[in-house]
Amino acid sequence: MTWGGGQKSQLKLGQVCGQVAKKVNGILACSSKSAAAAPGKWSSPCTGGSRAGGSSAGAGCKPLAVMKRKSRCRKAQPPAALPEEEGEPSCEPPQCKRQRDDPSKEVCGFCQRADCNPEVLGQLCRQDGLCVHENCLYHASGLKQRGADEEGFYGFLFPDIQEELKRVAQKRCCICRQAGASVTCRARRCPRTFHYPCGSERGCVSQFFGEFKSFCWKHRPVQRVRAVQQDQTLCLICQEAVAERPRYDTLVCPTCTSAWFHRRCIQGQALRSALHHFRCPLCQDMGTFREEMFRLGIKIPDRDAAWEEDGAFADHYQRHSSCDTSQCLCPVGQQEAEENGPWRLLLCHSCGSRGTHQRCSNLGEEVDSWECWDCRDTGTVPALQPAQALDPPAQGPSRTGPAPDTSRGDEEVEIPAGLPHTNLPSQALP
């Protein structure tokens, strides 16, 4: 009985262990199926490989909550708008849409955008099958300016541009998640890369001096100016409301701290004024103001101002080229101007707006300078009778012409009424 009872108990114990093992295997099989159906979820490392025992299997597992938290960190999401940039006044225009599906429009090889706002992206350069924005070239991290200014695009050679386009073809923008990200944040240990226009929309800063560095929205330079606004401050350029404190799209003059403006407004003024005329619109400071704007990513081109281009002052550089005597004696005409001879054209050395031929004013060959009647008479009262003073000669006098009549030098010359007698001693008033 004892042997039989012990054998039965062992059989029952074996049956119980077998049932427990089946249940455990079923649970593990279900967990492995669920992990295979959802690859983004966490799967236990205990389900794969051989297991030495329950204790070692339990030691190899990690808490489910920890693994889920780490998986969420690996999924990079596009950056949302900064809290300081929500609900604030701004004069920024609507941003341009990407033009990837329209083959009729040329797009930039870097940012894949059509020509949008030249104040933001610069000019769209096209040549030899290349089409790139000016500012995308300047801030491509792997591109160097190895040529002269007239070579390639602004000194960037075409083979170098092609190599840079190949390099960034697989780099994803951390903002739009599209390929072609050519701008890298220069902050230490920052891996963010982005398209130039994407960074401009998101609040990244790209500098246009020195090494042309770019910084993401986390590491961009900011203004450290203590400026207090009185009530609602307006942009000094567009007269629209600005933010309450300096930020990415609201800047303030570091010198007077009273001139506030939008980034887009001061950028437009910098492009029109250029380097030699760009200054604070209020206090007119140039040195400190330009240095601060350069640091904050304002592009200030080194060229003539917009109002001095396209021949705006071309007429100021035109030389007078006609004889202005009352009766020109040149048979060819008043426009005739020879280098030597009787029809040599002399201009007034004081105003330059009147001219005369050598013969028309009876000038000698040795005369190199001539002055018109208006300039000769400026601030000087000729010693003539009043009737004669109002009747100037018909043609301009020359310096070598006959001297005025001095036959009446011993007689007292009458001075026209209303003019002071400078040669008489002062007399006391009655």
C-alpha positions in Angstrom: 0.0 0.0 0.0 2.8 2.3 0.8 4.5 1.7 -2.5 1.3 1.9 -4.4 0.3 5.2 -2.7 3.7 6.8 -3.3 3.6 5.8 -6.9 0.1 7.4 -7.3 1.2 10.6 -5.6 4.2 10.8 -7.9 2.0 10.3 -11.0 -0.3 13.0 -9.8 2.6 15.3 -9.2 3.9 14.7 -12.7 0.5 15.4 -14.2 0.3 18.7 -12.3 3.8 19.7 -13.4 2.9 18.9 -17.0 -0.2 21.1 -16.9 1.8 23.9 -15.4 4.4 23.6 -18.1 1.7 23.7 -20.8 0.2 26.9 -19.3 3.6 28.6 -19.1 4.4 27.6 -22.8 1.1 28.9 -23.8 1.7 32.3 -22.1 5.1 32.6 -23.7 3.7 31.7 -27.1 1.0 34.4 -26.8 3.6 37.0 -25.8 5.9 36.2 -28.8 2.9 36.4 -31.2 1.9 39.8 -29.9 5.5 41.1 -30.2 5.7 39.9 -33.8 2.3 41.5 -34.6 3.4 44.9 -33.2 7.2 45.4 -34.0 7.1 48.9 -32.4 6.2 47.3 -29.0 8.6 45.9 -26.6 9.4 42.1 -26.8 10.8 40.3 -23.8 14.4 39.0 -24.3 13.3 35.9 -22.4 11.4 34.5 -25.4 14.5 34.0 -27.5 17.5 31.7 -27.0 18.0 29.0 -24.4 17.2 29.5 -20.8 19.2 27.9 -18.0 16.5 28.4 -15.4 13.8 30.6 -14.1 16.1 32.8 -12.1 18.4 33.6 -15.0 15.4 34.3 -17.3 13.9 36.7 -14.8 17.2 38.5 -14.5 17.5 39.1 -18.3 14.1 40.8 -18.5 13.5 44.5 -18.2 10.5 46.4 -17.0 7.9 47.0 -19.7 7.4 50.7 -18.7 11.1 51.5 -19.1 11.3 49.9 -22.6 8.2 51.8 -23.8 9.6 55.1 -22.5 12.9 54.5 -24.4 11.1 53.5 -27.6 9.1 56.8 -27.4 12.4 58.7 -27.1 13.8 57.1 -30.3 10.9 58.5 -32.4 12.0 62.0 -33.4 9.1 64.3 -34.0 9.1 67.6 -35.9 9.7 70.5 -33.6 6.5 72.4 -32.6 6.3 76.1 -32.4 8.0 77.7 -29.4 5.7 78.9 -26.7 7.1 82.4 -27.0 6.2 82.4 -30.7 2.5 81.6 -30.3 -0.1 84.3 -30.3 2.4 87.2 -30.7 2.1 89.9 -33.4 4.3 89.5 -36.4 4.4 90.8 -40.0 5.9 87.6 -41.5 4.3 86.8 -44.9 2.7 83.3 -45.6 5.5 80.8 -46.1 6.0 79.2 -49.5 4.8 75.7 -50.2 7.1 73.0 -51.4 7.0 72.4 -55.2 7.9 68.8 -55.6 5.0 67.6 -57.8 5.0 70.3 -60.4 7.7 69.5 -63.0 7.1 72.8 -64.9 8.7 74.9 -62.1 12.4 74.9 -61.3 13.2 74.2 -57.7 16.4 74.6 -55.6 18.5 71.5 -55.6 19.1 71.8 -51.8 15.7 72.9 -50.3 13.5 71.6 -53.2 11.5 74.9 -53.2 10.6 77.2 -56.0 11.6 80.8 -56.1 9.8 82.4 -53.1 11.0 85.5 -51.2 14.4 86.8 -52.4 14.8 88.6 -49.1 14.8 85.3 -47.3 16.4 82.9 -49.8 18.3 85.2 -52.1 18.4 84.9 -55.8 17.7 81.6 -57.6 20.8 80.8 -59.6 20.4 78.8 -62.8 23.2 77.6 -65.1 24.5 74.3 -66.6 21.5 72.3 -65.3 22.0 73.6 -61.7 19.3 75.5 -59.9 20.1 76.6 -56.3 19.2 79.5 -54.0 21.9 82.0 -53.1 21.5 81.6 -49.3 21.4 77.7 -49.6 24.8 77.9 -51.2 26.3 80.1 -48.5 25.2 77.9 -45.6 25.7 74.4 -47.1 27.9 72.8 -44.4 30.2 70.8 -46.8 30.6 73.5 -49.5 33.6 75.7 -49.8 34.1 78.9 -51.8 37.2 77.9 -53.8 36.8 80.2 -56.9 36.8 83.9 -57.6 33.6 85.9 -57.2 32.8 85.7 -61.0 33.4 81.9 -61.1 30.5 79.5 -60.7 27.8 80.9 -58.4 29.4 83.6 -56.2 32.7 81.7 -56.1 31.2 78.2 -55.6 32.4 76.0 -58.4 29.9 73.8 -60.3 31.7 70.5 -59.5 31.7 71.3 -55.8 28.0 72.1 -55.9 27.3 68.8 -57.6 29.3 66.9 -54.9 27.5 68.7 -52.1 24.1 67.8 -53.7 25.1 64.2 -53.7 26.3 64.3 -50.1 23.1 65.8 -48.7 20.8 63.7 -50.8 20.3 61.2 -48.0 20.3 63.7 -45.1 16.9 64.3 -43.6 15.7 67.6 -42.4 14.9 67.6 -38.7 12.0 69.9 -39.3 10.2 68.7 -42.5 11.6 65.2 -42.6 12.5 65.5 -46.3 15.9 64.7 -47.9 18.5 67.3 -48.9 19.2 69.0 -45.5 22.4 70.9 -46.1 22.6 73.2 -43.1 24.1 71.8 -39.8 23.9 73.5 -36.4 27.4 74.6 -35.4 26.7 74.3 -31.7 28.9 71.7 -29.9 27.5 68.1 -30.1 24.3 69.3 -31.8 23.3 66.8 -34.6 20.5 68.8 -36.1 20.5 69.3 -39.9 17.8 71.3 -41.8 17.0 73.1 -45.0 17.8 76.8 -45.0 14.2 77.9 -45.5 12.9 75.4 -43.0 15.3 76.8 -40.4 14.3 80.3 -41.2 10.7 79.4 -40.6 11.4 77.5 -37.4 13.6 80.2 -35.9 17.1 79.1 -36.7 19.8 81.8 -37.2 22.3 81.8 -40.1 25.0 84.4 -40.0 26.4 86.2 -43.0 29.9 87.0 -42.0 33.1 85.1 -41.1 32.5 81.4 -41.4 28.8 81.8 -42.2 27.7 79.7 -39.1 24.2 78.4 -38.6 22.5 77.6 -35.3 19.3 75.7 -34.6 16.4 77.1 -32.6 17.9 75.7 -29.4 21.4 77.2 -29.8 20.7 80.4 -31.7 22.2 83.7 -30.5 19.7 85.9 -28.6 19.6 89.5 -27.5 20.6 90.4 -24.0 19.2 93.9 -23.9 17.3 95.5 -21.1 14.7 97.4 -23.0 11.4 98.5 -21.4 8.5 99.3 -23.7 6.1 102.1 -23.0 2.5 100.8 -23.6 2.3 99.1 -27.0 5.4 99.6 -29.1 5.3 99.7 -32.9 7.9 98.6 -35.4 9.8 101.7 -36.5 9.6 100.6 -40.1 6.2 99.1 -40.8 4.4 100.8 -37.8 2.8 97.4 -36.8 2.9 96.0 -33.2 5.9 94.1 -32.0 6.4 91.6 -29.2 6.9 92.7 -25.7 10.5 91.6 -25.5 13.3 90.8 -27.9 13.0 87.4 -29.6 13.6 85.8 -33.0 11.3 88.0 -35.0 11.5 91.1 -32.8 14.8 92.9 -32.6 15.8 96.1 -30.8 18.7 98.5 -31.3 21.4 97.8 -28.7 22.5 101.4 -28.6 19.4 103.4 -28.0 17.1 100.5 -26.9 14.2 102.5 -28.2 14.1 101.4 -31.8 12.1 98.2 -32.2 11.4 96.4 -35.5 10.5 93.1 -37.0 13.2 90.9 -38.3 11.7 90.9 -41.8 11.5 94.7 -41.8 15.1 95.3 -40.7 16.3 92.7 -43.1 14.6 94.5 -46.0 16.2 97.8 -44.9 19.6 96.1 -44.7 19.3 94.8 -48.3 18.3 98.2 -49.6 20.8 100.3 -47.6 23.7 97.8 -47.9 26.8 97.9 -45.7 27.9 101.5 -46.1 24.5 103.1 -45.4 22.9 100.6 -42.9 22.3 102.1 -39.5 19.7 102.4 -36.7 16.6 104.1 -38.1 16.3 106.1 -34.8 19.6 106.9 -33.3 21.6 106.6 -36.5 24.3 104.4 -34.9 26.3 102.3 -37.3 29.1 100.4 -35.6 27.4 98.7 -32.7 24.1 98.4 -34.5 25.6 96.6 -37.6 27.7 94.3 -35.4 24.6 93.2 -33.4 22.5 92.7 -36.6 25.3 90.6 -38.1 25.4 88.4 -35.0 21.6 87.9 -35.1 21.6 86.7 -38.7 20.7 89.8 -40.6 22.2 89.8 -44.1 24.0 93.1 -44.9 25.4 92.9 -48.5 28.7 94.7 -49.2 27.7 96.7 -52.3 26.2 100.1 -53.2 22.8 101.1 -51.8 19.7 100.2 -53.9 19.1 103.9 -54.6 22.6 104.2 -56.1 22.2 101.3 -58.5 20.7 101.1 -62.0 22.0 104.5 -63.0 20.1 106.5 -60.4 22.8 109.1 -60.3 24.1 108.7 -63.8 23.3 112.3 -64.8 25.6 113.5 -62.0 28.5 112.0 -63.8 27.8 113.5 -67.2 30.1 116.3 -68.3 28.8 119.5 -69.8 29.6 119.3 -73.6 28.4 122.5 -75.4 29.3 126.1 -76.0 27.0 128.5 -74.1 28.0 131.8 -75.6 25.2 133.9 -77.0 26.6 133.4 -80.5 28.7 130.3 -81.2 31.1 130.8 -84.1 31.9 127.1 -84.7 30.6 126.0 -88.1 30.0 122.5 -86.9 27.9 123.4 -84.0 27.8 124.1 -80.3 28.5 120.4 -79.5 31.9 120.4 -81.2 34.7 119.8 -78.8 38.3 119.4 -80.0 41.3 118.7 -77.8 43.4 121.5 -79.3 42.7 124.3 -81.7 40.2 127.1 -81.9 37.2 124.8 -81.2 38.7 123.5 -77.9 35.9 123.4 -75.4 36.6 125.0 -72.0 34.3 124.5 -69.0 33.8 126.8 -66.1 36.3 125.7 -63.4 33.9 126.8 -60.7 30.5 125.3 -61.6 31.3 123.2 -64.7 27.8 123.8 -66.0 28.8 126.3 -68.7 31.2 126.0 -71.6 32.8 128.0 -74.3 34.9 127.5 -77.4 38.3 129.1 -77.3 37.6 131.3 -80.3 34.0 132.1 -79.2 35.4 133.9 -76.1 38.5 135.2 -77.8 40.8 133.1 -75.6 44.5 132.3 -76.3 46.1 128.9 -76.8 47.8 129.2 -73.4 44.6 129.6 -71.5 43.7 126.4 -69.5 41.1 127.8 -67.2 37.9 129.8 -67.7 35.2 131.1 -65.5 31.7 132.0 -66.6 30.0 135.3 -65.9 27.7 133.9 -63.2 30.6 132.4 -61.1 32.9 135.4 -61.7 30.2 137.8 -60.4 29.2 135.7 -57.3 29.6 137.8 -54.2 31.3 140.7 -56.1 29.9 144.1 -57.1 31.6 145.4 -60.3 32.7 149.0 -60.2 30.2 150.1 -62.8 27.3 152.6 -63.0 24.0 151.3 -61.9 22.7 151.3 -65.5 25.7 149.3 -66.7 25.6 146.9 -63.8 22.2 145.6 -64.9 23.3 145.0 -68.4 26.0 142.2 -68.5 27.8 141.5 -71.7 26.3 139.1 -74.2 29.1 136.6 -74.0 31.2 135.3 -71.1 34.3 137.3 -70.3 37.8 135.7 -70.4 40.6 136.2 -68.0 42.8 137.4 -70.8 40.3 139.8 -72.3 40.6 143.6 -72.1 40.6 145.1 -68.6 37.6 147.3 -67.6 37.8 151.0 -68.5 39.8 152.8 -65.9 39.8 156.3 -67.5 37.6 157.5 -64.7 39.8 156.2 -62.0 40.4 159.7 -60.5 36.6 160.4 -60.3 34.5 159.2 -57.5 32.4 156.2 -58.5 28.8 156.2 -57.5 27.7 153.2 -55.5 24.2 151.7 -56.4 21.5 152.3 -53.9 21.0 149.7 -51.2 24.7 148.5 -51.2 27.0 149.2 -48.3 30.0 151.6 -48.9 32.8 149.3 -47.8 35.5 151.8 -48.6 34.3 154.6 -46.4 35.0 154.8 -42.7 32.1 154.0 -40.4 30.1 156.9 -39.3 28.1 157.2 -36.1 24.4 157.2 -36.5 22.7 160.5 -35.8 
